[in-house]
Amino acid sequence: MPFSRADLDAMDGALTAAVEAMAKLEAGAIANVDENRMVGHYWLRAASLAPEASLRDAIDEAREATLKLAADVREGRLRPEKADRFTAAVVVGIGGSSLGPMLVCDALGTEDGVEVSFLDNTDPDGADRMIARLDLATTLVVVISKSGGTKETRNGMLEMKSAYEAAGLAFGRHAVAVTSSGSKLDAVADAEGFLARLPMWDWVGGRTSVTSAVGLLPAALAGVDVPALLAGAAEMDALTRRAWSDNPAAWLAAAWRLAGDRAMVMLPYKDRLQLISRYLQQLVMESIGKKLDLDGQVVHTGITVYGNKGSTDQHAYVQQLLDGPDDFFATFIEVRRDRAGSSIEVEPGVTSGDYLFGFLRGTREALLDRGRGSVTLSIPAVDARRVGAIIALYERAVGLYATLVNINAYHQPAVESGKKAAARVLALQGAVVSAMGREPKSAENLAEAAGSDDVETVAAILRHLAENGRAEVTGGPAPWDQRFRAPEA
């Protein structure tokens, strides 16, 4: 990276303050001031650090219940309605309820576990494609939502429930909920007789929930060594509590700060880690992309994260990284072990893994020659301990960086505004449908009848309805010549 030790030393006061602020957070300070909540995801892998005995007990009990539930499923003690055992699981969730668990399952899932898939969008076609691949009679559905009010998750659950009912199966006999006590999902799980419920807490944010039941249940179902995952995270937590000069997360946060307004390009040179860029997109961008700082001043902070995997990136966007604008820094993840066994030679004395290593070092060197910055993480293997450590490293780096730039890393106000805007569109759709009769009307006519001056959105609503058989379109083909009417009853 294009800075010196002197640049780091100049940040001594700020980095020291950031480490101290993190210590206060771990001790139970109100860190999410918008919602008056503590931030306690670090306690999930070291319950003894939680500030109250009740929290320590809750963490231990939840972890034990999670691992027992997964073992009962995998070993056939908890059975579906009309089959001997579960052989697959579908996780219904979105954002933090899917991205972290998806990374862990994809990186670490084993043949000893059940096959775990993720339904993480409110896309009917996506649901159909997944359901078509499943034997519902032997599939467990894990629904994850803290409030139970997240629409994408609610919709995914209803899509799965409809499929089970169409197959003559009771949905509740194949479902588990991970949610907060008293939530809407908690009520559904109780009413429909879900097989089990596991807790979520308001002091664990979605994007930092991978070491709670949110991530541990899918991981345990997939055969992941959960104790090793937690141990790796706990080891990294201990390392990153040190003074900044001996703290890898503080160095990482400082590197991001000194990089300025540059994107972070993730380049993991291992197929097992191909989802890490998607996981870090949420962890970093939802935490750091903020309009206001803690003093209410407009700052518009953010770090854009994108990436794929090496050496696929050689044939995708490395060309721009080398010859295009200097608006990024790269993060390489090197995995030194090629595979579990020995490798064939693709050339005399050279294996496929040698090529992968060569491409990583070559790309890193080429970036350096062009004056482009990069960070390299090197691990011996992709195993549960190291994945847990990487997760904990980035969680801590995000928290420290947020203190350096004086923002709240633990809320997401813009996401809520997007949800409210979506609700307004659906309300407008309802008004348009009510105004639409059998007489063809233009988008302008229907917008006026619906009490809206947003003709463009009304036209988009009408095209959506027509494409799905809920409106008829006449005239055209130009959009301004089209007329819409309700379909025949």
C-alpha positions, 0 to 999 in steps of 0.5 A: 500500500502506498504509505509508510510506517510514519503515516501510521505513526501519525495516526497514533492518537486516532488508532488508540482512540479507536481501540479504546472505543471498541473496548467500551463497545465490548463492555456493553456501551450503547454503540447503536445510538439510533436504536439505543442498543448494545452491540454484542456480536463479539460475545457470541464466541466468548460469552464470558465477556458479556456484561450480564449473567443473563446474556452469558447464559442465553448465548451458551444455551442458544449455541447448545440448542443450535448444535443439538438441533442440527445433530438431531436433523443430520442423525435422523432423530428429528424426522420429517412428516412422511420420510425417515430423515431430512437430506436437504435444507433451505435457508429462507433469509436475506442480507445478514440472514443469508450472506454470511451463512452462505459463505460459510456453507459454501466454503466449509460444507462437508459430505457429512452434512445435509445439502443447504440451499438459500432462498434469498430473494422475493423472485417467484421464478427463483423460488420455482427453480429451487423448489423444482430441485428439491424433494420437499418430503426430505427438506427442512426449511430454516426461516431467519428474520429478527422481526419477522416483518422482512418482506422478502423473507416473509414472501419466501416462507409463503412460497415454500409453504405453498409448495409444501401444501401443494405436495400434500405436506404440512409446512410446520412439520418441515420448518424451523424459525430463527427469530426474536421472541415475540416477533411476527415469525415467532407467532407464525412458528407457534401457530403452525407448529414449527419443529423448533425456534432459535433466538435472535437478539437486538444486540446482534445486527444482521450483518454481524450475526454469522456466529449466532444461530443465524449462521451456526445452524446452517453451518452445522446442518452442512457439516461445518466444524462449528466449534472450530469456526467459533474458536478461530473467531475468538482467537482473532478477537483476542489478537485484535483487542491489542494496542494498534501497533500489534493489532491486525484489524487496526492495521487493516482499518488504517490501510483503508483510511489511508487509501482514501476514496478507493474501492476495495477489490476482493481477489480470493484465489480459492473457489471455496472463498468466491462468496467472500466479496458478496459477504463483505459487500454488506458487512463493509458497505452497509456499515460504512456507507453513511451520509452523516457522522456522529456529530450530524455533519454530512460526510458521505463516507463509504468503501465500495466492495466488489470482486470475484475470484482468482484466477477468473479475475485475470480474464475479467477486470484485471485489465482495468485494474492495471491500465484503468483509473487508480481508484481502488486497492486490491485484497488478495487472499492466498491459500497455500494448500492446494488440495487435501491430497497430492496434485497431478502435474499439468506440465513437468514439475508444475501443478494446477495449484502452482499456476494459481499461486503464480497468477496471484503473485504475478498479478500482485507484482503487476499491480505493484509495478503500476503503483496500485495498492494491495493487501494480502491475507495468507492462510495455510488452508480454508478450514473452519478455524481460518474462516472464523478468523477472517470473519472476526478480522473484518468485523473488527476492522469495520468497527475500528474504521468507523471510529476513525471516520466518526460514523455509526457502523451499526445502523442502516437508515437508508435501507429503511428509506428504500423499504418505505419507498417500495411500500409506496409503490405497492400502495400505488399499484393497489390504487391503479388496480382499483381504478382500472376497469374494462374500458381501456385507459392510458397510463396518464388517465390511470395515474390521475384516477389513482391520485398520483402525478408519477405517470412513469411509475404508473406506466411501469406498474401497468406493464408489470401487471400486463406481463403477469396476466393481471391487466390487458394492454391494447394499442401500441407498440409505442408505450405512449400509445398503449391502453390498459384495462382489467382482464375479464373475470 
